[in-house]
């Protein structure tokens, strides 16, 4: 029997659940300057939640391409693009940049507002924080 035939026999709720994808975002504590701040999580231009230091959040999305970025006050992260297949889980990790205390770093962070937070895709289970 074809997989399409099996999909047609599934209950609507099961079919809908199979068509979802998941983005898991982990935040490592990083430098002290941001530990008390919660980052706004934006997916496809919409704020979908907040994440605190040492927290892990899950966001259900539809399959396909998505843009993820983080914001805190006047700064944030660069936007990254992910393409999530139906039923797939994409893992992302974020943290405050380690630099930022020297004058040239402060100027850079003010001018380039998307460099305050690091955001990257984790491709290996071993890279996830515990």
C-alpha positions as CSV (number, residue, x, y, z in Angstrom):
1,X,0.0,0.0,0.0
2,X,1.3,3.5,-0.8
3,X,2.1,5.9,2.0
4,X,-0.5,8.3,0.5
5,X,-3.1,5.6,1.0
6,X,-2.1,5.2,4.6
7,X,-2.3,9.0,5.1
8,X,-5.8,9.0,3.8
9,X,-6.9,6.4,6.4
10,X,-5.5,8.3,9.4
11,X,-7.8,10.4,11.6
12,X,-7.6,14.1,10.7
13,X,-5.9,14.9,14.1
14,X,-3.2,12.4,13.4
15,X,-2.7,13.7,9.8
16,X,-2.4,17.3,11.2
17,X,0.1,16.2,13.9
18,X,2.2,14.5,11.2
19,X,2.3,17.7,9.1
20,X,3.8,19.8,11.9
21,X,7.5,20.5,12.4
22,X,9.3,21.5,15.5
23,X,12.0,24.1,16.3
24,X,13.7,23.6,19.6
25,X,15.7,26.6,21.0
26,X,18.2,26.2,23.8
27,X,19.8,29.2,25.5
28,X,23.1,28.8,27.3
29,X,23.7,31.3,30.1
30,X,26.7,33.1,28.5
31,X,28.2,36.3,29.9
32,X,26.7,37.9,33.0
33,X,25.4,41.0,31.3
34,X,22.4,39.2,29.7
35,X,21.6,36.5,32.2
36,X,18.6,38.2,33.6
37,X,17.2,39.3,30.3
38,X,14.7,37.3,28.4
39,X,15.2,37.2,24.6
40,X,12.1,37.6,22.4
41,X,11.9,34.8,19.9
42,X,10.7,35.8,16.4
43,X,9.8,33.2,13.8
44,X,8.9,34.6,10.3
45,X,8.7,38.1,11.7
46,X,6.2,37.3,14.5
47,X,7.1,37.2,18.2
48,X,6.2,33.7,19.4
49,X,7.7,33.7,22.9
50,X,10.6,34.5,25.2
51,X,13.5,32.5,26.4
52,X,15.5,33.0,29.6
53,X,19.1,31.9,30.4
54,X,19.5,28.1,30.6
55,X,16.0,27.5,29.2
56,X,14.8,25.3,26.4
57,X,11.7,26.2,24.4
58,X,9.8,24.3,21.7
59,X,7.9,26.0,18.8
60,X,5.6,24.1,16.5
61,X,5.8,25.4,12.9
62,X,4.5,24.2,9.6
63,X,6.8,22.4,7.3
64,X,8.9,24.6,5.0
65,X,11.4,27.5,5.2
66,X,11.4,29.7,8.3
67,X,13.4,32.6,9.5
68,X,14.4,32.7,13.2
69,X,15.8,35.7,15.1
70,X,16.1,36.9,18.7
71,X,15.6,40.4,20.1
72,X,16.5,42.0,23.4
73,X,15.9,45.7,24.0
74,X,17.5,47.5,21.1
75,X,19.7,44.7,19.9
76,X,19.4,41.1,18.7
77,X,20.8,38.3,16.6
78,X,21.2,37.9,12.9
79,X,18.2,36.2,11.3
80,X,18.9,32.6,10.3
81,X,16.9,30.5,7.8
82,X,15.9,26.9,8.4
83,X,14.0,24.5,6.2
84,X,12.0,22.1,8.3
85,X,10.4,19.0,6.8
86,X,7.1,17.6,8.0
87,X,7.7,15.7,11.3
88,X,11.3,17.0,11.5
89,X,12.9,18.7,14.5
90,X,15.4,21.5,14.1
91,X,17.6,22.4,17.0
92,X,19.0,26.0,17.6
93,X,21.1,27.4,20.4
94,X,21.7,31.0,21.4
95,X,23.8,32.9,23.8
96,X,25.0,36.4,24.4
97,X,28.3,37.2,22.6
98,X,31.3,36.8,24.8
99,X,32.8,40.2,23.8
100,X,31.2,43.5,24.3
101,X,33.2,45.1,27.1
102,X,35.8,46.9,25.1
103,X,35.0,50.2,23.5
104,X,35.3,48.9,19.9
105,X,32.9,46.1,20.8
106,X,30.4,48.5,22.3
107,X,30.5,50.7,19.2
108,X,30.1,47.7,17.0
109,X,27.1,46.4,19.0
110,X,25.4,49.8,18.8
111,X,26.0,50.2,15.1
112,X,25.3,46.6,14.1
113,X,22.4,45.8,16.4
114,X,22.1,42.2,15.1
115,X,25.4,41.1,16.6
116,X,24.6,41.2,20.4
117,X,23.2,37.6,20.4
118,X,24.8,34.5,18.8
119,X,22.2,32.1,17.2
120,X,23.2,28.9,15.5
121,X,21.8,25.6,14.3
122,X,22.9,22.5,16.2
123,X,23.5,19.7,13.8
124,X,24.7,17.1,16.3
125,X,23.0,15.9,19.5
126,X,26.4,16.2,21.3
127,X,26.4,20.0,20.7
128,X,23.2,20.6,22.8
129,X,23.7,22.0,26.3
130,X,22.7,19.6,29.1
